[in-house]
């Protein structure tokens, strides 16, 4: 990281290779306050035109971004590998997922159905008063600030799901690059800007802001032109943005996805009949990508007794056979170590650890255990440890599960592993979990978020800042819209979707 | 108003007849902190069962409330007349509107279409990974706090639109009575409670909290069981609730409708050809109900020159012929006087006043005038004066209208009065207004909010705290729901709406 000597002057910073700890060329200039204000003005000016483009023209833009990402995949993946240490195959898949999301939203907005047009015809003869013709349609909010995530340099970053949803809705985007991968962010931004130019989008429809600290992000949220904020990251980061957005002269919505412990409830018969298979799938899920997923299963409810013991033993064996992986950056690694210490201090028993590694940002897979009652009394055991760690909470009686679920805070996901004959008795547990999670899963695992029309990647506080919506799937577009009604309008002045 | 002597002991208060200033029997006990906590616990317990009732059972409850209100209309209107001084005909209409809203929501939830169920079928053969079956549906948020409004003792109060929408969604309601009409609120609450009992709803599905100050409302918003807040009233009140809700350990959404000036743009040809008719309709609209409507047209853009002068003269004539009316209560009247002083101090010219009246809470119709440029420089001219007042802003050139619209803050409504041949040139103005208002109106007036499937009674900050939705019409129900996804669920464990 390099900083210019004079305070207030333009600064620059470099990404750090998490594998070696070395700074990577080139340097990236931190966006200045003046530049940021100009981005706000340009986004506002673009909105006027962009919001009114027919859906198929915005769709062409999104498809051009998708094509550009696919065409640049080699270069993007090479840079992202150096900046994040994520495996190449994973990053290639993530580029495909990102271009796929853009094409999904392009398909969605090809016609106007997503706008939800409502027509309530008038009736001049109605008594006691004539009924007016009233029509309503969704309308984009205005420019949106999108914060890139450390752990998804493509799918939840510069041209990721939030950007795709906002652009699809008709909102210009100012993306804030995550400081962990500025080079990847710059390359992606250049793809978006080239696609915008090629498809004739208004200047200012997209821009990238860069910073290795928090000042630019804070200023971005406070730009008067910004009408919504999207973020994926830590709870501390999300809460800071919420406070800033609420304190603006004009408060704006914040969609912050802040993670959770994603409890997995293993029922007794499932543990007995499929213990080994569950152990293997769980191990794969909690160590996937060095555990750096918001949907990482961080807490597993497992019965006491022989079947649970056997499952735990198999999981311990797999964990010990695993290797430490390189985490995204030094900060993530430091927080992971702190999280492990927090579990230890709260009384969790260390069941197994993988082989350590000498890298500067190595994260070792870790398996913990505690009695379920302990977790009910020690909320530290139920706070997210971002990394390849999971905690087995051993329960003696099924009734404990419902009480545990009733006391849970908001989660992105909750999972049941259960045999068919065990499921009918879980209706109450499912209800309790539906109140506390955005997505409920039976006999699959929470990692791997399907991108589609029914996905909900969200959940009540503190999983997100706004549990009403989702940041993945087509429903994500609704977050960037508001309803507007038109009363007694002549056809030619109505938005096209309301002329029918 | 009567208070018990001992601090901390139960207090009681009485409503005040605004016509006479006299206290009305009986006294109402202020809800104690302990009672309020108990209401929260009961609402939470009710939610567990109520949320799961089939829509048609909740619909039967809403219809029973509607029938109960209609049956009690004489008693309700008699009490409300004494507490609010609103005319009997208006209050009778408002009871009908309120029961109509309840029946509208009952009809909406008779079948499950409103839940927006989405089914994305799985594909085990998909490469590179199998596709899971994912389904999504709306789910109620949990108990909702509803604050009654002073100016609508029925339609925006205890069993008003917010309550109807929340109950329809499956959320128990704790209603906070407006201190101006506790007797009406109590009567309405008793109708709701009787209907809940008659239709077998769980205890705690509805409750009323009372206070003549702010403490009970503040505590209500902070109850951990409350998951959303709905409010119609002043900006100060709405902002206070927003701050409280954001500072909770678990922040919750606040839907506060805080009013606006509802600009009316009179275009030159309309002024020339229909000046008298527009003046008459405007006069009726801004003095309706002693001007005590959120949608009151508080600002009218009128051309300079002969046609505008003639319209202004006719409006002045009508205003002078009008009488002061009794306002809702002493506080509303005091704020109205302060609003008039604010306009005067900001340089508005007093064009005409109605006849004064000797009552303790009389509000005199008032017509003001200022050059449009003055309003652009003096934001005090564009803040709401709640009462029978409107301000003519005279413009010389049509281009001024667009600049004015671009500088407007968020509004509930914006209205164009224009001849057919003037409208095509207003596309830019309509776009600018669509960014700033929840409802756009052509050649009608903003008062009289149609209750239906396409109504939007909302708008960007500061018209509301959350410009994405509406507090009137069927779309209002969505505010009390969140999306939940079910992945790989067996049919029998899915919510009924997702089993198809």
Interface residues (C-beta under 8 A of the other chain):
Chain A: X48 X52 X93 X118 X119 X120 X128 X129 X131 X132 X134 X135 X136 X139 X141 X142 X242 X246 X250 X251 X252 X253 X409 X410 X420 X423 X424 X426 X427 X430 X431 X434 X435 X437 X438 X439 X440 X441 X442 X443 X444 X448 X450 X452 X453 X454 X455 X456 X458 X460 X461 X462 X465 X466 X467 X468 X469 X470 X475 X481 X482 X483 X484 X485 X486 X487 X488 X489 X490 X492 X493 X495
Chain B: X48 X52 X93 X118 X119 X120 X128 X129 X131 X132 X134 X135 X136 X139 X141 X142 X242 X246 X250 X251 X252 X253 X409 X410 X420 X423 X424 X426 X427 X430 X431 X434 X435 X437 X438 X439 X440 X441 X442 X443 X444 X448 X450 X452 X453 X454 X455 X456 X458 X460 X461 X462 X465 X466 X467 X468 X469 X470 X475 X481 X482 X483 X484 X485 X486 X487 X488 X489 X490 X492 X493 X495
